[in-house]
Amino acid sequence: MSKVEVEENVPDEVKLFKKLKAQIDLDAGTGPLQPLIDEEDVDVDALDALADSALVHHGKADDYKVTADIAHKEFLRKFEPSWTKIVEAGQVLKSQNPSNVSNIEAWGYDVVGGKAINLELTIADKFTLAKKVWDKDATFAPGLSPLTFWKTENNIVGADELANIADAKVDHELFKHKTIDSGLELQMRNTDMEDVRIFTVQAGQSLKRTFSKNPRKMELYGFDLTYHISEPKLRTSTLLPLEQMKLKGCVIGEVVENTTGGSIKLVKGKDPLGAGIIILAGQKFTLLAGYSTSWIINLSVDITAKVSYFYHL
């Protein structure tokens, strides 16, 4: 039997959707997907715009990630050697204060139990410590710092280390910001792709039934028959009292179950104010055609409800 898959790979998903839309346009309202489009009130042109937007966000997310990766590598290149020197400097100072290691806390080091230096620090704390060490070193007259011999032996200049640490901090901040930017772009991409992905899966399943005797016709709509559709996933959602929730991609033929709490209302379609059915606590309702987009409303004013259902993605 032919199988159809919609991969969660945005460029490939968009490419598939574009092929799907192109054939729908050629069908001009008379193709096998028109009943699905009418029943679900699908605006294919609007989905096309969402697909384009998702692709833009996908590209930005990739660009930000590349920038973040480069910044992280630069941070490591600059800071790791500097941090090694901070660790060594702590040991030098510790060796000069064997009877009272706590004396080196004036340099910024955290001494545990008067004996061990705590170096299990966050990146921010490492930056702080490194700056404190070299700032403290700079308060001594030339040649009088406890670190003078060690610095001379290893060709270390405190001012250079401070500059290097400052540069590394800039790289680390850039890494953090671009990582956040990339994550935000991915969220916007995923939001844009949700309805596109759901419709593509529904279209694949519909065409699979329509062309069961001649599955190769599905290739006209962009589907590669070596693919397969993932098994429906079970989700359980919690609704607070009087809360309403829109469901997308519900699997026709599966059930919506009110697993706990008071009564809930299931409304077919995109309008939560539409006519619906009441599902009592513990009851199930088998989803019929048209219920792939629905609203669920917790009718209770004081009881939290949990609802279980299968969805496509």
N, C-alpha and C positions, 0 to 999 in steps of 0.2 A: 504494500500500500504506500502511496506517496506520503511524504512528510514535509512539513513546512516549519521553518524556524525564523523568529525575529531576534537576531542577536542584540544584546545590549552594548552595541558599539555604535556610537552616534553617527559617525560619517556613513557607515554601512546602512544603518537604519534610515537615515535621510535619503540615501541613494535608492533604497527599496521603496520608500514612500513616494519619491518622485516618479518612479516607474509606475507604481500603482495609480497615482493621480493622473499620469499621462494617459493611461488606458481608460480610466474612468471618464476623462474628458472626451476621449474618442467615442466612448459608448454613448455620450450625450444624453444621459438620463434613461437609457433603455437597457443598460447592462445588468449582469447578474448581481451586482452589488447595490443596485438602486433601492431594493427593498430594505436592506440594512441601513443605507444612508437616510431613507425616509423615516424608518422606524426609530432610529437613534437621533434624528434631527442633526445629522452631521453636516457641518459646513466645511467641505473639503478645501476650499480656498483659504479659509481661516487656519486650517491645519497646516497648509502649505506655508503660510506666513510664520507659524510657530516653528515649523521645521527649519526654515531659513534662520530665524532668530536663535534657535538652539545651536545651529552650526556656528553662528558667530560667537556665541558664548563658549562653545567648545574650543574654538580656536584661541580665544582670549585666555581661557583656562590653561591651555597648553603653553601659550607664550609666557604667562605669569609663572608657570611651573618651571620652565626653562630658566627664567631669570632667577627664580628662587634657588634652583639647583646650583647655578653658577655662583651666586652669592654665598651659599653654604660652603662650597668648595674653597672659595676665597677666605671665608671666615676660618675654616679649619687650617688652611695653609699658613695664615698669619698668627692665629691664636695658639694653636697647639704647641709650637716651639716656645712661645712666650709663657704659656702655662707651665711647661716643664721647668723653666727657669724659676718660676714662683715656688714650685714644689722644692726645687733644690735650695733656693734661698731660705726657705723655712727650715730645712735640715741644717743649713749652715748656722742659722741663728739658734736653733735648738742645741747644737753641739757647743755653742758658746754660753749656754745657760743650762747646763745639765742638772743643776740642783733646783732650779726654779724656771721650768719651761714657760710658765705663765707670763714671764716677763716679755715674751715675744708677741703677746696679744696687742701691745702698743703698735705693732706693725700691721695689725689687722687680722692676724691668724686666730682661729678658734681653737683653743687648747682644751682638750677633754681630760678631766681628772688630773690636771697639772702635769700630764705626761705626753699624750699623743696629740698631734695636730689633725684636726678634722678637715679633710679635703674632699669629702662627699658633698659638694656644693652644686647649686644650680648654676646655669650659665651666667645669670645676672649677678649672683654672689661671687663668682669667679672674676668677673670684670671688676667688681667692687674691690675685692681683695688685691688683685693685681695693681690697680691704681694706688691703693693705700700703701702697698709695699714700696713702690717707686717714688711716691710722694714723700714717704717717710725717709727713704734713702737720700732724697735731695735736700733734707733739712740739715744734714751733716756737712761740715766744711770739707773741702776736697781732701781725700785720703784718710778721713777719720771715720767713715761709715764702717760698721761691723762687717759689711759685705765687700769692702774694698779689695781685699786680697782675692776673694772668689771672683769678683767682677773682672779684675785685671787678668787673672789666669784664664778666664773664658771669653775675654774681649767683649764684655757686656757693658753697654752704656744705658743708664737708667732713662735718660731723655728719649733715646731711640725706642726703648721698650714701651714707654708711655705713648709715643706716637703710633707704634705698631698696634698696641691694644686699642687705641681710639679708632684706628682704621678697621680693625677686626670687629669692633662694636657696631660700626656703620654697616658692615657687611651682614652682620647677624640681624640687625634691625630690618635691613632690606629683605633678607630671607624670610623673616617672620611676616612682614607686611605682604610680600608677594605670595606667600603660602596662603594667607587669609584671602587675598584677592582671587587666587585660583579657586579656593573653596567656594567663594561666593558665586563666581562664574559657573561653577559646576552645579550649584543649587539652582541657579536661574536656567541653566541648560536642561536640567532634569525636570523642572517645572514645565518648561515649554514642550518637552518631549512626551510628557505623560499622556496627553490625549492623542498625540500622533501615534505613539506606541500602541495604545489600547486599540485604536481604530485599525491599525495595521494587522494586529493579531486577530481581531474580529473578522477582518476582511479575509485573511488567510484561512481561517476556519470555515467561513461561509463559502469561499471558493472551493475549498477541499470537498465540501458536501456537494456543491453544484457540479463539479467536474470529477466526481468519483469514478466515472467510467472512462474518462479521458483526462487524467491529471495533468498531462503536458500543457493543456490550455492555460494552466495557472502561470506558466512562464510568461505569458503575455502581460501579466500583471506584476512581473518582477520577481516572483517567488522561485527560488532554486529548490528543486524537489529532493535534493540531498539533505535538506534541513529538516528540522522537526520543531514542533511547538512544545515548549516546556509544560510540564504537568501543572495544573492549577495549584495555587498556594493557598493554604488556610490562614486566615487572619482573624484575630479576635480584637475588637476595638471596644474601648470603654467610653460610655457616654454619661456625663454628669446629669443631674436632674434638669429636665427641660432642654437639654442640649440636642442639637441636630447636626447630622454629619452627611456629607455627600459621598456616595459610593460610586466608583468608576471601575469598569472592567470586570464586573461580577460575571460569573460563569453561568450561562443559561443551563437549566437542568440540575444545578446544585441547589443547596438549601441555605437560607438565612435562618439562624437559630438564636433565639433570645435565651442566652445561657444563664442569666441571673437577673435579679432586680424586678422592677415592675413592668408594665406593658410598654411596648414600643409600637410605633407606627411606621410602616413601610410605604413610601410614596414612589410610584413609578414615574420616571422622567426627571427633568431638571428643575421642576418647581416644587419646593418643599410645602407649598400651600395647596398642592393638588390633592385629589381624592386618593385615599390609600386604604391599607388593610391594617388591622390591629393584630399584633403577635404577642400573646401572653407569655409570661415567664415560663421558660422551659419548652415552649412550642417552636415548631419549625415551619418554614414556608419555602416551597420549591419555586425557584425563580423561573418565570415563564418568559417568553419572547418580549423584549422591550424593557426588561428589568436590569439590563447591564449598566444603565445609569439610573440611580435611585437616591432617595433621601431616607435616612433612618432618624426618627425623632423619639427621644425618651420622653414619654408622657408624664412621668412621675415628677413631683415637685420636691421630693426628698430622698429618692432611692436611685443609686447609681445602677446603670444597666450595662451588661456586657453582651456583645453581639458577635457571633462567629459566622464567617462566610468565606467562600472561595472566590479568588480573583485571578485575573490573567497574569499580572506582572508582580 
